[in-house]
């Protein structure tokens, strides 16, 4: 009995104390307005050239002499553009990316072996390129009511390669040319309508962890009010601004977190040390279960279109060309109906469940997919997390594929524990 009491005091009371210290709930979170525009690009390449000569005397009349020359290089380009604008009733995201590469390899080798001269030449050139774009909008017509969601993504890629081989042996010459070409197009779009609202209150939990770290070092020496905790969570929710605008964003992020607390008068006389800063970074990196709360139901119409073509031919001097040509054009649409529910019993105990059904346009009885997942997590103290989940699936495992999949049914139960030491 005494052992049970000690376990209760060690694990449960820290949670109760933290709840009493900070009168804020996961469900108090609202998304702040945040936005950023970012463009990045890079270019890499190399060039190499070399030659080699050698000889050996296998015969007293004709020495075995050889020489070779080679040049090869590669050049790559990449660029990415990102824009996002998020607030509590709307979320816009645009991303564009492009990449390209070119490579070339040229070699020639001459060998004189007992009077027989052989020369081999090869020239290999290839290039490839890709362009992708995505756009998504989530717009709430009312605070926690009807909402519309649109997602569009598209991409195109292509490649080309050409290889020439020439072989000279004394007076005889043979040549061969090989050409390969390919391209692919991809499009995926989704239009959804729903009712309700799901928010991610993980920022409230992370704000609590940051305050605990600073309180351990005496940097924060008093209880933060509800409004101060919400202001800190608001700052943490702007993390994407920092990851987008800064290469080494954590130093700027931590600096602004400290400035936020100082502005609210929450910092004590204890000097902030490098160890305290490291503890904040550890709190931000802690892998926690997302605190999704609220509820929503939705219907989505999803469309996917993939087209690809590849062809090539091999031409040998004095022979007819041998080639191939392959073309694929696949299209599918999927109806999706789903529901989500999340409820925070406290800052440390959370329940989340998600259900969805997908029905594609295939005339097969088993052509559907259904999944129900429910997860319950509980933080015991600060460093111990327990979780349990039930995952039930039924139907086709991949309704977005163009091939007929077999019917499956599976149920899994998971109980997990996590010990985190800082």
MIFIRO-576682 format. One record per residue (C-alpha): residue number from 0; chain; x, y, z. Coordinates in nm, 4 decimals, m for minus. Layout:
// MIFIRO-576682
[node NUM, "A", [X, Y, Z]]
...
***
This chain:
// MIFIRO-576682
[node 0, "A", [0.0000, 0.0000, 0.0000]]
[node 1, "A", [0.2837, 0.2383, 0.0848]]
[node 2, "A", [0.4475, 0.1635, m0.2496]]
[node 3, "A", [0.1251, 0.2504, m0.4369]]
[node 4, "A", [0.1010, 0.5811, m0.2513]]
[node 5, "A", [0.4596, 0.6666, m0.3403]]
[node 6, "A", [0.3995, 0.5867, m0.7071]]
[node 7, "A", [0.0901, 0.8059, m0.7067]]
[node 8, "A", [0.2786, 1.0951, m0.5499]]
[node 9, "A", [0.5747, 1.0599, m0.7867]]
[node 10, "A", [0.3798, 1.0352, m1.1148]]
[node 11, "A", [0.0390, 1.1962, m1.0650]]
[node 12, "A", [0.1061, 1.4942, m0.8414]]
[node 13, "A", [0.3460, 1.6656, m1.0880]]
[node 14, "A", [0.0650, 1.6717, m1.3438]]
[node 15, "A", [m0.1840, 1.8095, m1.0921]]
[node 16, "A", [0.0639, 2.0733, m0.9772]]
[node 17, "A", [0.1323, 2.1877, m1.3330]]
[node 18, "A", [m0.2403, 2.2137, m1.4015]]
[node 19, "A", [m0.2852, 2.4240, m1.0889]]
[node 20, "A", [0.0059, 2.6500, m1.1830]]
[node 21, "A", [m0.1155, 2.7327, m1.5338]]
[node 22, "A", [m0.4898, 2.7793, m1.5737]]
[node 23, "A", [m0.4967, 2.7311, m1.9510]]
[node 24, "A", [m0.6546, 2.4612, m2.1634]]
[node 25, "A", [m0.5618, 2.3023, m2.4951]]
[node 26, "A", [m0.8985, 2.4168, m2.6318]]
[node 27, "A", [m0.8089, 2.7824, m2.5670]]
[node 28, "A", [m0.5798, 2.7895, m2.8704]]
[node 29, "A", [m0.6649, 2.9942, m3.1802]]
[node 30, "A", [m0.4406, 3.0245, m3.4856]]
[node 31, "A", [m0.2566, 3.3566, m3.5102]]
[node 32, "A", [m0.2127, 3.5300, m3.8436]]
[node 33, "A", [0.1210, 3.4355, m3.9925]]
[node 34, "A", [0.2667, 3.4514, m4.3417]]
[node 35, "A", [0.5948, 3.4316, m4.5310]]
[node 36, "A", [0.7379, 3.4339, m4.8812]]
[node 37, "A", [1.0516, 3.2356, m4.9480]]
[node 38, "A", [1.2606, 3.1579, m5.2548]]
[node 39, "A", [1.5638, 2.9326, m5.2582]]
[node 40, "A", [1.7811, 2.8016, m5.5369]]
[node 41, "A", [2.1118, 2.6277, m5.5865]]
[node 42, "A", [2.3408, 2.5145, m5.8634]]
[node 43, "A", [2.6082, 2.2461, m5.8529]]
[node 44, "A", [2.8388, 2.1024, m6.1129]]
[node 45, "A", [3.1755, 1.9537, m6.1859]]
[node 46, "A", [3.4063, 1.8899, m6.4803]]
[node 47, "A", [3.6849, 1.6352, m6.5072]]
[node 48, "A", [3.9344, 1.5647, m6.7828]]
[node 49, "A", [4.2252, 1.3213, m6.7946]]
[node 50, "A", [4.4552, 1.1165, m7.0141]]
[node 51, "A", [4.6616, 0.8020, m6.9700]]
[node 52, "A", [4.9377, 0.6301, m7.1689]]
[node 53, "A", [5.1215, 0.3009, m7.1203]]
[node 54, "A", [5.3147, 0.0295, m7.3047]]
[node 55, "A", [5.4512, m0.3211, m7.2569]]
[node 56, "A", [5.6741, m0.5398, m7.4756]]
[node 57, "A", [5.5021, m0.8700, m7.5366]]
[node 58, "A", [5.6781, m0.9025, m7.8762]]
[node 59, "A", [6.0205, m0.7970, m7.9904]]
[node 60, "A", [5.8696, m0.6498, m8.3071]]
[node 61, "A", [5.5463, m0.4838, m8.1916]]
[node 62, "A", [5.5171, m0.3305, m7.8443]]
[node 63, "A", [5.1742, m0.3215, m7.6782]]
[node 64, "A", [5.0894, 0.0499, m7.6496]]
[node 65, "A", [4.7697, 0.2019, m7.5183]]
[node 66, "A", [4.6342, 0.5507, m7.4554]]
[node 67, "A", [4.3032, 0.6871, m7.3341]]
[node 68, "A", [4.1404, 1.0263, m7.2944]]
[node 69, "A", [3.8242, 1.1071, m7.1028]]
[node 70, "A", [3.6145, 1.4117, m7.0176]]
[node 71, "A", [3.2987, 1.4080, m6.8133]]
[node 72, "A", [3.0907, 1.6645, m6.6299]]
[node 73, "A", [2.7581, 1.7282, m6.4645]]
[node 74, "A", [2.5479, 2.0366, m6.3941]]
[node 75, "A", [2.2390, 2.0623, m6.1713]]
[node 76, "A", [1.9914, 2.3417, m6.1034]]
[node 77, "A", [1.7177, 2.3571, m5.8387]]
[node 78, "A", [1.4747, 2.6284, m5.7339]]
[node 79, "A", [1.1832, 2.6411, m5.4896]]
[node 80, "A", [0.9281, 2.9144, m5.4154]]
[node 81, "A", [0.6929, 2.9090, m5.1158]]
[node 82, "A", [0.4143, 3.1381, m5.0021]]
[node 83, "A", [0.1762, 3.0797, m4.7147]]
[node 84, "A", [m0.0744, 3.2940, m4.5277]]
[node 85, "A", [m0.2506, 3.1432, m4.2281]]
[node 86, "A", [m0.5070, 3.2803, m3.9869]]
[node 87, "A", [m0.7866, 3.1313, m3.7841]]
[node 88, "A", [m1.0459, 3.1309, m4.0627]]
[node 89, "A", [m0.8275, 3.0822, m4.3718]]
[node 90, "A", [m0.5148, 2.9011, m4.4802]]
[node 91, "A", [m0.3444, 2.9622, m4.8183]]
[node 92, "A", [m0.0382, 2.7772, m4.9392]]
[node 93, "A", [0.1418, 2.7977, m5.2768]]
[node 94, "A", [0.4598, 2.6116, m5.3673]]
[node 95, "A", [0.6513, 2.5982, m5.6949]]
[node 96, "A", [0.9621, 2.3922, m5.7626]]
[node 97, "A", [1.1810, 2.3292, m6.0641]]
[node 98, "A", [1.4935, 2.1244, m6.1231]]
[node 99, "A", [1.7159, 2.0309, m6.4133]]
[node 100, "A", [2.0376, 1.8473, m6.4798]]
[node 101, "A", [2.2748, 1.7831, m6.7672]]
[node 102, "A", [2.5597, 1.5338, m6.7835]]
[node 103, "A", [2.8096, 1.4389, m7.0483]]
[node 104, "A", [3.0754, 1.1702, m7.0721]]
[node 105, "A", [3.3174, 1.1355, m7.3628]]
[node 106, "A", [3.5910, 0.8718, m7.3805]]
[node 107, "A", [3.8314, 0.7391, m7.6422]]
[node 108, "A", [4.0853, 0.4621, m7.6094]]
[node 109, "A", [4.3531, 0.3415, m7.8536]]
[node 110, "A", [4.5386, 0.0124, m7.8198]]
[node 111, "A", [4.8129, m0.1311, m8.0427]]
[node 112, "A", [4.8555, m0.4988, m7.9668]]
[node 113, "A", [5.1062, m0.6863, m8.1857]]
[node 114, "A", [5.0297, m0.4712, m8.4850]]
[node 115, "A", [4.6493, m0.4751, m8.4488]]
[node 116, "A", [4.5200, m0.1236, m8.3788]]
[node 117, "A", [4.1903, m0.0871, m8.2004]]
[node 118, "A", [4.0211, 0.2412, m8.1178]]
[node 119, "A", [3.7006, 0.2760, m7.9157]]
[node 120, "A", [3.5054, 0.6005, m7.8838]]
[node 121, "A", [3.1970, 0.6694, m7.6713]]
[node 122, "A", [2.9931, 0.9845, m7.6225]]
[node 123, "A", [2.7118, 0.9787, m7.3672]]
[node 124, "A", [2.4892, 1.2849, m7.3138]]
[node 125, "A", [2.1724, 1.3133, m7.1061]]
[node 126, "A", [1.9470, 1.5729, m6.9497]]
[node 127, "A", [1.6407, 1.5705, m6.7293]]
[node 128, "A", [1.4038, 1.8306, m6.5909]]
[node 129, "A", [1.1020, 1.8580, m6.3635]]
[node 130, "A", [0.8481, 2.1243, m6.2744]]
[node 131, "A", [0.5966, 2.0991, m5.9911]]
[node 132, "A", [0.3277, 2.3226, m5.8431]]
[node 133, "A", [0.0811, 2.2909, m5.5570]]
[node 134, "A", [m0.1940, 2.5168, m5.4220]]
[node 135, "A", [m0.4230, 2.4657, m5.1271]]
[node 136, "A", [m0.6922, 2.6787, m4.9633]]
[node 137, "A", [m0.8903, 2.6135, m4.6464]]
[node 138, "A", [m1.1601, 2.8721, m4.5833]]
[node 139, "A", [m1.4100, 2.8832, m4.2971]]
[node 140, "A", [m1.7397, 3.0508, m4.3757]]
[node 141, "A", [m1.8125, 3.0704, m4.0026]]
[node 142, "A", [m1.6046, 3.0286, m3.6871]]
[node 143, "A", [m1.6720, 2.6595, m3.6253]]
[node 144, "A", [m1.9168, 2.5775, m3.9023]]
[node 145, "A", [m1.9099, 2.5267, m4.2763]]
[node 146, "A", [m1.5734, 2.5299, m4.4486]]
[node 147, "A", [m1.4404, 2.4719, m4.7990]]
[node 148, "A", [m1.1094, 2.3136, m4.8908]]
[node 149, "A", [m0.9344, 2.2973, m5.2273]]
[node 150, "A", [m0.6081, 2.1231, m5.3077]]
[node 151, "A", [m0.4380, 2.1135, m5.6450]]
[node 152, "A", [m0.0995, 1.9699, m5.7348]]
[node 153, "A", [0.0593, 1.9094, m6.0712]]
[node 154, "A", [0.3957, 1.8069, m6.2039]]
[node 155, "A", [0.5717, 1.7406, m6.5306]]
[node 156, "A", [0.9090, 1.5774, m6.5884]]
[node 157, "A", [1.1111, 1.4688, m6.8889]]
[node 158, "A", [1.4432, 1.3127, m6.9771]]
[node 159, "A", [1.6564, 1.2532, m7.2857]]
[node 160, "A", [1.9735, 1.0541, m7.3365]]
[node 161, "A", [2.1898, 0.9721, m7.6384]]
[node 162, "A", [2.4821, 0.7318, m7.6517]]
[node 163, "A", [2.7166, 0.6929, m7.9498]]
[node 164, "A", [2.9684, 0.4080, m7.9709]]
[node 165, "A", [3.2315, 0.3742, m8.2446]]
[node 166, "A", [3.4803, 0.0881, m8.2696]]
[node 167, "A", [3.7702, 0.0814, m8.5186]]
[node 168, "A", [3.9724, m0.2373, m8.5601]]
[node 169, "A", [4.2373, m0.2004, m8.8336]]
[node 170, "A", [4.0299, m0.1171, m9.1436]]
[node 171, "A", [3.6911, m0.2270, m9.0060]]
[node 172, "A", [3.4593, 0.0134, m8.8283]]
[node 173, "A", [3.1329, m0.0413, m8.6421]]
[node 174, "A", [2.9064, 0.2220, m8.4910]]
[node 175, "A", [2.6000, 0.2177, m8.2688]]
[node 176, "A", [2.3612, 0.4870, m8.1534]]
[node 177, "A", [2.1116, 0.4570, m7.8687]]
[node 178, "A", [1.8450, 0.7201, m7.7954]]
[node 179, "A", [1.6050, 0.7240, m7.4972]]
[node 180, "A", [1.3249, 0.9758, m7.4328]]
[node 181, "A", [1.0536, 0.9930, m7.1669]]
[node 182, "A", [0.8073, 1.2317, m7.0066]]
[node 183, "A", [0.5395, 1.2124, m6.7393]]
[node 184, "A", [0.2467, 1.4305, m6.6299]]
[node 185, "A", [0.0731, 1.4170, m6.2940]]
[node 186, "A", [m0.2345, 1.5978, m6.1647]]
[node 187, "A", [m0.4238, 1.5596, m5.8408]]
[node 188, "A", [m0.7096, 1.7767, m5.7238]]
[node 189, "A", [m0.9461, 1.7729, m5.4298]]
[node 190, "A", [m1.2570, 1.9735, m5.3479]]
[node 191, "A", [m1.4128, 1.9285, m5.0052]]
[node 192, "A", [m1.6920, 2.0728, m4.7955]]
[node 193, "A", [m1.7231, 2.0169, m4.4241]]
[node 194, "A", [m1.8803, 2.1307, m4.1028]]
[node 195, "A", [m1.7074, 2.1778, m3.7685]]
[node 196, "A", [m1.3511, 2.2652, m3.6720]]
[node 197, "A", [m1.0368, 2.0767, m3.5770]]
[node 198, "A", [m0.7493, 2.2769, m3.4285]]
[node 199, "A", [m0.4028, 2.1749, m3.3116]]
[node 200, "A", [m0.3526, 2.2812, m2.9510]]
[node 201, "A", [m0.0031, 2.1344, m2.9241]]
[node 202, "A", [0.1367, 2.4868, m2.8959]]
[node 203, "A", [m0.0323, 2.5271, m2.5561]]
[node 204, "A", [0.1405, 2.2131, m2.4350]]
[node 205, "A", [0.4783, 2.3234, m2.5720]]
[node 206, "A", [0.4389, 2.6633, m2.4033]]
[node 207, "A", [0.3947, 2.4826, m2.0724]]
[node 208, "A", [0.7109, 2.2805, m2.1322]]
[node 209, "A", [0.9144, 2.5932, m2.2180]]
[node 210, "A", [0.8016, 2.7640, m1.8978]]
[node 211, "A", [0.8895, 2.4555, m1.6949]]
[node 212, "A", [1.2422, 2.4506, m1.8377]]
[node 213, "A", [1.2992, 2.8153, m1.7528]]
[node 214, "A", [1.1436, 2.7723, m1.4099]]
[node 215, "A", [1.3891, 2.4905, m1.3345]]
[node 216, "A", [1.6794, 2.7322, m1.3909]]
[node 217, "A", [1.5151, 3.0152, m1.1983]]
[node 218, "A", [1.4772, 3.2307, m1.5088]]
[node 219, "A", [1.0993, 3.2357, m1.4600]]
[node 220, "A", [1.0247, 3.2639, m1.0892]]
[node 221, "A", [0.6502, 3.3150, m1.0775]]
[node 222, "A", [0.3324, 3.1635, m1.2095]]
[node 223, "A", [0.2322, 3.2859, m1.5549]]
[node 224, "A", [m0.1197, 3.4117, m1.5994]]
[node 225, "A", [m0.3606, 3.2666, m1.8504]]
[node 226, "A", [m0.3118, 3.5574, m2.0917]]
[node 227, "A", [0.0678, 3.5285, m2.0683]]
[node 228, "A", [0.0547, 3.1589, m2.1472]]
[node 229, "A", [m0.1683, 3.2266, m2.4484]]
[node 230, "A", [0.0708, 3.4972, m2.5709]]
[node 231, "A", [0.3607, 3.2522, m2.5472]]
[node 232, "A", [0.1607, 2.9845, m2.7317]]
[node 233, "A", [0.0834, 3.2447, m2.9985]]
[node 234, "A", [0.4575, 3.3020, m3.0423]]
[node 235, "A", [0.5256, 2.9289, m3.0690]]
[node 236, "A", [0.2513, 2.8968, m3.3319]]
[node 237, "A", [0.4542, 3.1299, m3.5559]]
[node 238, "A", [0.7325, 2.8748, m3.5800]]
[node 239, "A", [0.6786, 2.8224, m3.9521]]
[node 240, "A", [0.7719, 3.1863, m4.0127]]
[node 241, "A", [1.1139, 3.1181, m3.8676]]
[node 242, "A", [1.1726, 2.7853, m4.0421]]
[node 243, "A", [1.0861, 2.9526, m4.3737]]
[node 244, "A", [1.2779, 3.2783, m4.3372]]
[node 245, "A", [1.5926, 3.1610, m4.1568]]
[node 246, "A", [1.8434, 2.8877, m4.2338]]
[node 247, "A", [1.9370, 2.8408, m3.8650]]
[node 248, "A", [1.6054, 2.9513, m3.7290]]
[node 249, "A", [1.6269, 2.8223, m3.3696]]
[node 250, "A", [1.8530, 3.0989, m3.2411]]
[node 251, "A", [1.6114, 3.3652, m3.3657]]
[node 252, "A", [1.3105, 3.1698, m3.2431]]
[node 253, "A", [1.4479, 3.1261, m2.8902]]
[node 254, "A", [1.5572, 3.4899, m2.8796]]
[node 255, "A", [1.2021, 3.6067, m2.9570]]
[node 256, "A", [1.0533, 3.3645, m2.7035]]
[node 257, "A", [1.2719, 3.5173, m2.4323]]
[node 258, "A", [1.1829, 3.8672, m2.5535]]
[node 259, "A", [0.8134, 3.7737, m2.5358]]
[node 260, "A", [0.8470, 3.6668, m2.1716]]
[node 261, "A", [1.0582, 3.9707, m2.0845]]
[node 262, "A", [0.7994, 4.2038, m2.2337]]
[node 263, "A", [0.5342, 4.0472, m2.0086]]
[node 264, "A", [0.7611, 4.0889, m1.7058]]
[node 265, "A", [0.7790, 3.7154, m1.6499]]
[node 266, "A", [1.1585, 3.6868, m1.6235]]
[node 267, "A", [1.3270, 3.6939, m1.2855]]
[node 268, "A", [1.6668, 3.8225, m1.1815]]
[node 269, "A", [1.8433, 3.4937, m1.2623]]
[node 270, "A", [2.0621, 3.5371, m1.5704]]
[node 271, "A", [1.9705, 3.3323, m1.8763]]
[node 272, "A", [2.2460, 3.0807, m1.9470]]
[node 273, "A", [2.3377, 2.8768, m2.2519]]
[node 274, "A", [2.2032, 2.5687, m2.0746]]
[node 275, "A", [1.8667, 2.7386, m2.0299]]
[node 276, "A", [1.8579, 2.8153, m2.3998]]
[node 277, "A", [1.9410, 2.4530, m2.4790]]
[node 278, "A", [1.6538, 2.3378, m2.2573]]
[node 279, "A", [1.4129, 2.5548, m2.4570]]
[node 280, "A", [1.5369, 2.3955, m2.7797]]
[node 281, "A", [1.4894, 2.0501, m2.6254]]
[node 282, "A", [1.1325, 2.1386, m2.5307]]
[node 283, "A", [1.0634, 2.2505, m2.8883]]
[node 284, "A", [1.2110, 1.9293, m3.0291]]
[node 285, "A", [1.0245, 1.6962, m2.7958]]
[node 286, "A", [0.8247, 1.4461, m2.9986]]
[node 287, "A", [0.4725, 1.4679, m2.8577]]
[node 288, "A", [0.1343, 1.3424, m2.9682]]
[node 289, "A", [m0.0527, 1.6219, m3.1473]]
[node 290, "A", [m0.3287, 1.7784, m2.9380]]
[node 291, "A", [m0.5991, 1.7945, m3.2040]]
[node 292, "A", [m0.9298, 1.9071, m3.0538]]
[node 293, "A", [m1.2812, 1.9802, m3.1797]]
[node 294, "A", [m1.4865, 1.7873, m3.4325]]
[node 295, "A", [m1.5668, 1.7984, m3.8023]]
[node 296, "A", [m1.7381, 1.5973, m4.0750]]
[node 297, "A", [m1.6585, 1.6357, m4.4438]]
[node 298, "A", [m1.7048, 1.5109, m4.7979]]
[node 299, "A", [m1.4265, 1.5347, m5.0564]]
[node 300, "A", [m1.4108, 1.4665, m5.4283]]
[node 301, "A", [m1.0586, 1.3655, m5.5341]]
[node 302, "A", [m0.9334, 1.3411, m5.8913]]
[node 303, "A", [m0.6012, 1.1939, m6.0072]]
[node 304, "A", [m0.4612, 1.1837, m6.3591]]
[node 305, "A", [m0.1271, 1.0324, m6.4618]]
[node 306, "A", [0.0160, 1.0196, m6.8110]]
[node 307, "A", [0.3571, 0.8932, m6.9172]]
[node 308, "A", [0.5390, 0.7986, m7.2324]]
[node 309, "A", [0.8795, 0.6500, m7.3016]]
[node 310, "A", [1.0367, 0.5552, m7.6312]]
[node 311, "A", [1.3770, 0.4744, m7.7658]]
[node 312, "A", [1.5663, 0.3107, m8.0440]]
[node 313, "A", [1.9006, 0.1471, m8.1070]]
[node 314, "A", [2.0643, 0.1958, m8.4489]]
[node 315, "A", [2.3550, m0.0275, m8.5516]]
[node 316, "A", [2.5365, 0.0559, m8.8762]]
[node 317, "A", [2.4326, m0.1844, m9.1473]]
[node 318, "A", [2.1286, m0.3090, m8.9543]]
[node 319, "A", [1.7718, m0.1950, m8.9151]]
[node 320, "A", [1.6786, 0.0123, m8.6092]]
[node 321, "A", [1.5246, m0.1590, m8.3056]]
[node 322, "A", [1.2948, 0.0526, m8.0921]]
[node 323, "A", [1.0109, 0.0570, m7.8402]]
[node 324, "A", [0.7254, 0.2912, m7.7510]]
[node 325, "A", [0.5226, 0.2752, m7.4282]]
[node 326, "A", [0.2302, 0.5008, m7.3352]]
[node 327, "A", [0.0144, 0.5082, m7.0204]]
[node 328, "A", [m0.2868, 0.7272, m6.9540]]
[node 329, "A", [m0.4591, 0.6598, m6.6196]]
[node 330, "A", [m0.7397, 0.8527, m6.4555]]
[node 331, "A", [m0.9346, 0.7919, m6.1372]]
[node 332, "A", [m1.1692, 0.9804, m5.9061]]
[node 333, "A", [m1.2387, 0.8953, m5.5443]]
[node 334, "A", [m1.5269, 0.9938, m5.3172]]
[node 335, "A", [m1.4166, 1.0439, m4.9566]]
[node 336, "A", [m1.6364, 1.0820, m4.6492]]
[node 337, "A", [m1.4837, 1.1302, m4.3072]]
[node 338, "A", [m1.5129, 1.2573, m3.9526]]
[node 339, "A", [m1.2669, 1.3687, m3.6841]]
[node 340, "A", [m1.3021, 1.4156, m3.3108]]
[node 341, "A", [m1.0543, 1.5355, m3.0502]]
[node 342, "A", [m1.1045, 1.6073, m2.6829]]
[node 343, "A", [m0.8503, 1.7292, m2.4232]]
[node 344, "A", [m0.9368, 1.5903, m2.0809]]
[node 345, "A", [m0.6490, 1.8041, m1.9523]]
[node 346, "A", [m0.3149, 1.9380, m2.0699]]
[node 347, "A", [m0.1778, 1.5868, m2.0242]]
[node 348, "A", [m0.4590, 1.3535, m2.1291]]
[node 349, "A", [m0.5954, 1.3640, m2.4815]]
[node 350, "A", [m0.8303, 1.1625, m2.7022]]
[node 351, "A", [m0.8355, 1.1761, m3.0821]]
[node 352, "A", [m1.0310, 0.9683, m3.3316]]
[node 353, "A", [m1.0571, 0.9744, m3.7111]]
[node 354, "A", [m1.2831, 0.7853, m3.9503]]
[node 355, "A", [m1.2917, 0.7880, m4.3313]]
[node 356, "A", [m1.4342, 0.5905, m4.6226]]
[node 357, "A", [m1.2982, 0.6073, m4.9792]]
[node 358, "A", [m1.4951, 0.4896, m5.2829]]
[node 359, "A", [m1.3197, 0.5021, m5.6224]]
[node 360, "A", [m1.4717, 0.4757, m5.9706]]
[node 361, "A", [m1.4090, 0.1040, m6.0257]]
[node 362, "A", [m1.6777, m0.1548, m6.0878]]
[node 363, "A", [m1.5652, m0.4013, m5.8260]]
[node 364, "A", [m1.7536, m0.4897, m5.5101]]
[node 365, "A", [m1.4441, m0.4849, m5.2929]]
[node 366, "A", [m1.3129, m0.1602, m5.4338]]
[node 367, "A", [m1.3361, 0.0608, m5.1242]]
[node 368, "A", [m1.1343, 0.1519, m4.8178]]
[node 369, "A", [m1.2452, 0.2244, m4.4607]]
[node 370, "A", [m1.0313, 0.3186, m4.1617]]
[node 371, "A", [m1.1086, 0.4016, m3.7995]]
[node 372, "A", [m0.8281, 0.5117, m3.5674]]
[node 373, "A", [m0.8645, 0.6097, m3.2033]]
[node 374, "A", [m0.5729, 0.7209, m2.9851]]
[node 375, "A", [m0.5583, 0.8034, m2.6129]]
[node 376, "A", [m0.2413, 0.9539, m2.4661]]
[node 377, "A", [m0.1492, 1.0551, m2.1136]]
[node 378, "A", [0.1603, 1.2329, m1.9861]]
[node 379, "A", [0.2655, 1.1014, m1.6465]]
[node 380, "A", [0.4641, 1.3794, m1.4888]]
[node 381, "A", [0.7001, 1.5407, m1.7333]]
[node 382, "A", [0.9120, 1.2647, m1.8818]]
[node 383, "A", [0.6852, 0.9623, m1.9088]]
[node 384, "A", [0.4177, 0.9239, m2.1751]]
[node 385, "A", [0.1714, 0.6385, m2.2135]]
[node 386, "A", [m0.0424, 0.5858, m2.5211]]
[node 387, "A", [m0.2891, 0.3405, m2.6588]]
[node 388, "A", [m0.4517, 0.3195, m2.9999]]
[node 389, "A", [m0.6931, 0.1042, m3.1973]]
[node 390, "A", [m0.6683, 0.0944, m3.5761]]
[node 391, "A", [m0.9319, m0.0831, m3.7861]]
[node 392, "A", [m0.9112, m0.1075, m4.1667]]
[node 393, "A", [m1.1407, m0.2777, m4.4133]]
[node 394, "A", [m1.1444, m0.2974, m4.7938]]
[node 395, "A", [m0.8855, m0.2243, m5.0600]]
[node 396, "A", [m0.5502, m0.1127, m4.9315]]
[node 397, "A", [m0.4813, 0.1447, m5.2047]]
[node 398, "A", [m0.7857, 0.2821, m5.3816]]
[node 399, "A", [m0.5720, 0.5381, m5.5648]]
[node 400, "A", [m0.3885, 0.2719, m5.7624]]
[node 401, "A", [m0.5087, 0.1767, m6.1091]]
[node 402, "A", [m0.4806, m0.1953, m6.0506]]
[node 403, "A", [m0.7315, m0.4129, m5.8714]]
[node 404, "A", [m0.6192, m0.4813, m5.5154]]
[node 405, "A", [m0.7297, m0.7656, m5.2958]]
[node 406, "A", [m0.9777, m0.7205, m5.0162]]
[node 407, "A", [m0.8249, m0.6984, m4.6678]]
[node 408, "A", [m0.9495, m0.6547, m4.3130]]
[node 409, "A", [m0.7212, m0.5805, m4.0215]]
[node 410, "A", [m0.7464, m0.4623, m3.6633]]
[node 411, "A", [m0.4460, m0.3601, m3.4570]]
[node 412, "A", [m0.4075, m0.2534, m3.0956]]
[node 413, "A", [m0.1069, m0.0576, m2.9796]]
[node 414, "A", [0.0085, 0.0319, m2.6304]]
[node 415, "A", [0.3223, 0.2424, m2.6148]]
[node 416, "A", [0.5330, 0.4061, m2.3498]]
[node 417, "A", [0.7945, 0.6749, m2.3846]]
[node 418, "A", [1.0535, 0.7946, m2.1362]]
[node 419, "A", [1.2159, 1.1283, m2.2206]]
[node 420, "A", [1.5154, 1.2536, m2.0251]]
[node 421, "A", [1.6317, 1.6127, m2.0550]]
***
